[in-house]
Amino acid sequence: MLDRNSSKPLYAQLEELLRSQIVNSELAPGQMIPSENELSRMCGISRMTVRSVITTLVKEGLLFRVQGKGTFVARPKISASSPAYVGIREQLEKLGYSTETRLLTLEEMVPPKKIAGLLNLPDNAAVRHIRRVRYADGEPVSIHESFIPCSLWERCDPGRIRTDQLCTILKDECGLTPARVLESLESVLATKEEADLLKIEKGYPLLLLRETNFTNTGIPYEHTKIAFRGDKIRLDFEYHLS
């Protein structure tokens, strides 16, 4: 499998070989690769070297480990745009994924001071607080938490929250569409609750996107936090600068 006469180190050859087989679909998503011991024997290199190569590919999202079972080829990351352009559910369905939404929280509450400040709300003003988990092909990929002033959205249907995108509901029922959006994106580590919801380990890397949407008159009407699984979602941004 490896060329011992090459100037390229054996570990680099093995990494290149596995990456090529994954990218070219010689190893299919969900397929188990040979064990560390098997690869060590096949390639004539130490098990520790094989483990280092596999760890590198796991960190890149090309492989994933299942304790007690082995190492498997990961599915390609879902390439999505900011939901400021198109809702995440709509993007997933256009890519051919079946989607499902699990409603965790739907309540009227007085928000934390930071959220109230982002929405320019007076003291004790209430918001609709909504938390959902989004699934793609049966796998949880993101947690969505939204805050909308009750003064702008008087009534909400729990059934529609489960079936429709929030941006569609706000447009249909309140005439609210974003004219300006403030976004921030950072890498965070999953809390215990997030890990349980997304079926990952605590401390797993997540992409946290925060958005505040404004009307054409400058009124902030929605603040949303979306935690994406870092191994499942890649966010793409496009800018027109002229």
N, C-alpha and C positions, 0 to 999 in steps of 0.2 A: 504493500500500500504506500510506503514512504520510500523516498530515494535517499539512501545513506551516503551517496556520493555528492549530493547537492550541498552547496554552501548554506542553504537555508536550514535553520535548526529544525529538528524533528517535530518539536512541539508546534512550531509555526506551520509546518506542513500539514499536521493533523488538524489544526484549527482551520486552515484554508480548505482542506478537503471536506470537513463536515459542513462548513459554511456554504461551500459550493453545492453540496448535495441537497442542502435545505433550500437554497435560493432557486435551484434548478428543478425542484420538486422530485428529485431522486429519493429523498426522504420526505414522506407526506406528513401534513399536520396530524398530530395524534399518534404517529408511529413511534414505537419505542426504539431507541438506538441500542447498540451493544453495551453491555455493562462495562464499568471501568476495568475490571479484570480481563474481560474479553478483548477490549481495545488494547490493553497493555500487552497481551499475548500476540494479538494480530500485528501490532506495530513495532513490537520489540522495544518499548519504552516503559518507564516506570509508571506504576499506578498513580503516584503523586503528580506526575507530569500530565497524565490523562485527566486527572481530577481538576487540575488548574485550567486546562483547555476547556473542559465542560463548564466550569464555573464562569469563565469569560463569556461563553455563548449563552449561558443562563442570564447573566447580567445584561447582555444585549437583547434579551427577549426572544432569541431564536430557539432556545430549549427551555424546558421546565422540569423540575424534579418532583416526583411523588414518593414520599417516604414509604419504604417497604416494598415499592413496586419497580422503580427505575427512573430513567430519564427519557423524556418524550419531546418530539418536535412541536413547537408552539405554533399556533395559528398566527398568520400575519396580523400586525396591529391594524385596528380600524382607523382609517384616515378620516378625520372629521374637521369641520370648520367651526369657528366660534358660533354658538347659538344666537349671537346677535344678528347673524345673516339668515340662518335656517335652523329650525329646532332640531335637537339631537335625534329625537325619534324619527322625524322625517328623513334625516340624513341616513340613519341606519336602514330604514325601509327601502330607500333608493338604492342602497348597496346590496340589497337582497336579504337582509337579516329580518327574522321575525322578532317583533318587539313585544314587551310586556311591561306594565308599570304597576308597582306595588306601592300603595298609599300607606305611609307610616303615620303621618300627622296632618290633621286639618283642624285648625283651631283659631279662635280669635284671642289675641293676647296683646299686652303692652310689651313692645320689643325692648331689648337691651339698649342702653343709651347710644352705643355706637351705631346700631342699625337705625335708631330714630334720627340721629344726626345725618346719616347718609340719605335718608328720605325726607329730611327737612321737616320733621314732625314736631308739634308742640308736646309738652309734657303730658303723659298719660294717654296720648292718642293711640288707638288700637290698630293692629294690622291683622291681615290673614297670614297665618304661618302654615306653610305647606312643606312637608318632607316626603320625598318619593325615592324609590330605587328603580332604576331603569335596567331592563334585561335585554340582551341580544342573543337570540338562539338559545334561550334558557339560562344563560350565564349572566350574573349581575356585573354591570360594567361601570355604573355611576350612581352617586347619591346626589339628589337635587334638593336644596333647601331655599325656599323663596319667602319673601316678606312683601306684602302689598297693602298699602293703606286701606282700611275699611271705608274711609270717606270716598275713595275712588271705585271701590268694588263692594257693593252693599250685600249682594247675595252670591253664593257659590254652590254649585251642585257637586257633591262628592262623586257621583257616578261619572260626571263629565271629566273631573280631575283624573280619573283612572283611565279614561279612553282617549282624551284629547290633549294636545300640547297646550301648555299654559299660555304661550304667546297667542295661540289661536283663540282661546277662551277670552283673554283680555281684549283682543281686537273685536271679537264678535259682540261681547256683552257690554264692554265699556268704551269701545272706540279708542283703546290705548295701543299705540304703535310707537316703537322707538325712533326718535329723530336724532338722538345722541346717546352714545353708550360709553361708559367708563369701565375698563377691564383691567384686571391684574391676574397674573399667572405665576404660580410658584410650586415648587416641589415640597411635599410634606410627607410625614410618615403616618400610616393608618393608626387610629386609636383602636382600642379593643372593640368598641361598638361598631366602628366602620369596618374593621376586619371581619367581624361576625356577619355583617350585612353583605359584604362583598365576597365572602368565602375565601379570604386570604389570611395570612398571618399578621398579627399585630406588628407594627413597624414596617410593613410593606410600603414601597414608594407609591404615592398618589400624586396626580396633577390636580391642584386646587385652582379653579377659575372663579373669580369674583366679578360680578357684573352689576352695575347700576344703570337702569334705563330711564331716559328722560323724554318727555313729550316735546313737541315742536315749540312749546311756550316755555320750556326749561324746567318743567315740574318733574321731580324724580318720582316715579310711580312703582318701581319694582327693584328690589335688591335680591340677587340670587347668588348662592354659593354651590358650585358643582365639583364634587370630588370624583375624579376619573381614576380607574385602575391604570397605573402606569404601564402595565404589561399588555393592556388591551386596546388603549386609545392613544392615538397621536393627533395633536391639534395642529392644523395648518392655517396660516394667516396670509392674506393677500392684501396689498396696499396699492392704491393708485395715487401717485405722488404728483401727477400733473394733469 
